[in-house]
């Protein structure tokens, strides 16, 4: 299975009195996510399902992905397994639920995504600089209790900029 990890785009700064979960993408964040997804589409990225954190900035990023990659809105599923404070094991269990999918696109946050990237490769000590709007592909070879994946590529937004 191909697993794509897409960190949400640049979001508004936190506002006093507003919940962190309500932060929206900025225009620059939207632009950079679209650029990354444009490159990914040209590279053949074709997820069959999108799983996203329910936080607004992640949902907005996932909706951009659905549109950019030609998917249907019904291909988008929200899950608390991808919130910033989720455990990598919870995210792994969520991936395993959908192991019959050909390709999953996960949309979420740091610190989870840096940790999840390393966990999926079987290298929990690996440090990943997972920038906002970055996209990675990992191919999962085994769906046992511990994942066994191979990194295929990593695309930071800076490399996708026009």
C-alpha positions as CSV (number, residue, x, y, z in Angstrom):
1,X,0.0,0.0,0.0
2,X,1.1,3.5,-0.8
3,X,0.8,5.8,2.2
4,X,1.1,9.6,1.6
5,X,1.7,11.9,4.6
6,X,0.6,15.5,3.9
7,X,1.2,18.0,6.7
8,X,-1.4,20.8,6.7
9,X,-0.5,24.1,5.0
10,X,0.5,27.3,6.8
11,X,-2.3,28.4,9.1
12,X,-3.4,31.5,10.9
13,X,-1.7,32.3,14.2
14,X,-3.5,31.3,17.3
15,X,-5.9,34.0,18.6
16,X,-6.6,34.5,22.3
17,X,-10.0,33.1,23.1
18,X,-10.2,30.9,19.9
19,X,-9.6,27.2,19.9
20,X,-6.5,25.9,18.2
21,X,-8.7,23.6,16.2
22,X,-10.4,26.5,14.5
23,X,-7.3,27.9,12.9
24,X,-7.8,28.2,9.1
25,X,-5.2,28.0,6.3
26,X,-3.7,31.3,5.1
27,X,-3.8,32.3,1.4
28,X,0.0,31.4,1.3
29,X,-0.7,28.1,2.9
30,X,-3.4,27.2,0.3
31,X,-1.0,28.3,-2.5
32,X,1.9,26.1,-1.3
33,X,-0.3,23.1,-0.7
34,X,-1.7,23.4,-4.2
35,X,1.8,23.6,-5.7
36,X,2.9,20.5,-3.8
37,X,-0.2,18.6,-4.9
38,X,0.3,19.7,-8.5
39,X,3.8,18.2,-8.5
40,X,2.5,15.1,-6.8
41,X,-0.3,14.6,-9.3
42,X,2.3,14.9,-12.2
43,X,4.3,12.2,-10.4
44,X,1.3,9.8,-10.4
45,X,0.0,10.3,-6.9
46,X,-3.5,8.7,-6.9
47,X,-4.8,8.0,-3.4
48,X,-8.0,6.0,-3.2
49,X,-9.0,7.4,0.2
50,X,-8.0,10.5,2.3
51,X,-7.9,10.4,6.1
52,X,-7.6,13.7,7.9
53,X,-7.4,15.2,11.3
54,X,-10.7,17.0,12.2
55,X,-8.8,20.2,12.9
56,X,-9.9,23.0,10.5
57,X,-6.5,23.6,8.9
58,X,-6.1,19.9,8.2
59,X,-9.6,19.5,6.8
60,X,-9.0,22.5,4.5
61,X,-5.8,21.0,3.3
62,X,-7.5,17.6,2.7
63,X,-10.3,19.4,0.8
64,X,-7.6,21.0,-1.5
65,X,-6.1,17.6,-2.0
66,X,-9.4,16.0,-2.9
67,X,-9.9,18.7,-5.6
68,X,-6.4,18.8,-6.8
69,X,-6.1,15.0,-7.2
70,X,-9.6,14.5,-8.8
71,X,-11.2,12.6,-5.9
72,X,-14.7,12.8,-4.6
73,X,-15.7,14.5,-1.4
74,X,-16.9,11.0,-0.2
75,X,-13.3,9.9,-0.4
76,X,-12.5,12.0,2.7
77,X,-12.8,10.6,6.2
78,X,-12.0,12.5,9.5
79,X,-10.2,10.7,12.3
80,X,-8.9,11.7,15.7
81,X,-6.0,9.3,15.1
82,X,-4.3,12.1,13.2
83,X,-4.6,15.0,15.7
84,X,-1.3,16.5,16.8
85,X,-1.2,14.7,20.1
86,X,-2.2,11.3,18.8
87,X,0.0,8.3,19.3
88,X,1.8,6.8,16.3
89,X,0.4,3.5,17.3
90,X,-3.2,4.9,17.0
91,X,-2.3,6.3,13.6
92,X,-0.9,2.9,12.6
93,X,-4.0,1.1,13.7
94,X,-6.1,3.5,11.6
95,X,-4.0,2.8,8.6
96,X,-4.4,-0.9,9.2
97,X,-8.2,-0.5,9.2
98,X,-7.9,0.6,5.5
99,X,-5.1,-1.9,4.5
100,X,-7.2,-3.0,1.5
101,X,-7.0,0.4,-0.1
102,X,-4.4,0.8,-2.8
103,X,-3.2,4.2,-1.6
104,X,-4.0,6.3,1.5
105,X,-3.4,10.0,1.8
106,X,-3.2,11.1,5.5
107,X,-3.5,14.8,6.4
108,X,-2.3,15.9,9.8
109,X,0.2,17.7,12.0
110,X,3.4,17.9,13.8
111,X,4.6,16.4,16.0
112,X,2.7,13.3,15.0
113,X,3.8,13.2,11.3
114,X,7.6,13.4,12.0
115,X,7.1,10.6,14.5
116,X,4.8,8.6,12.2
117,X,7.2,8.9,9.3
118,X,10.0,7.4,11.4
119,X,7.7,4.7,12.9
120,X,6.4,3.5,9.5
121,X,10.1,3.0,8.4
122,X,10.8,1.1,11.6
123,X,13.2,3.8,12.7
124,X,11.6,5.5,15.7
125,X,14.8,7.5,16.5
126,X,14.9,9.1,13.0
127,X,14.4,12.9,13.1
128,X,12.3,14.3,10.2
129,X,11.9,18.1,9.5
130,X,8.3,17.8,8.3
131,X,7.5,21.3,7.0
132,X,4.0,22.7,6.7
133,X,2.6,21.6,3.3
134,X,5.3,18.8,2.8
135,X,4.2,15.5,1.3
136,X,5.9,12.1,1.6
137,X,5.3,8.7,0.2
138,X,6.0,5.5,2.1
139,X,5.1,2.1,0.7
140,X,4.0,-0.3,3.4
141,X,5.2,-3.9,2.9
142,X,3.8,-5.5,6.1
143,X,0.7,-4.8,8.1
144,X,1.6,-6.7,11.3
145,X,1.7,-5.1,14.7
146,X,4.8,-3.2,13.7
147,X,4.9,-1.6,10.2
148,X,7.6,-2.2,7.6
149,X,7.7,0.5,5.1
150,X,10.0,2.0,2.5
151,X,10.4,5.7,1.8
152,X,9.8,6.4,-1.9
153,X,10.1,10.2,-1.8
154,X,9.7,13.4,0.2
155,X,8.6,16.7,-1.3
156,X,9.0,19.9,0.8
157,X,7.0,22.9,-0.4
158,X,10.1,24.8,-1.3
159,X,10.9,22.3,-4.1
160,X,7.4,22.5,-5.5
161,X,7.3,26.4,-5.7
162,X,6.8,27.9,-9.1
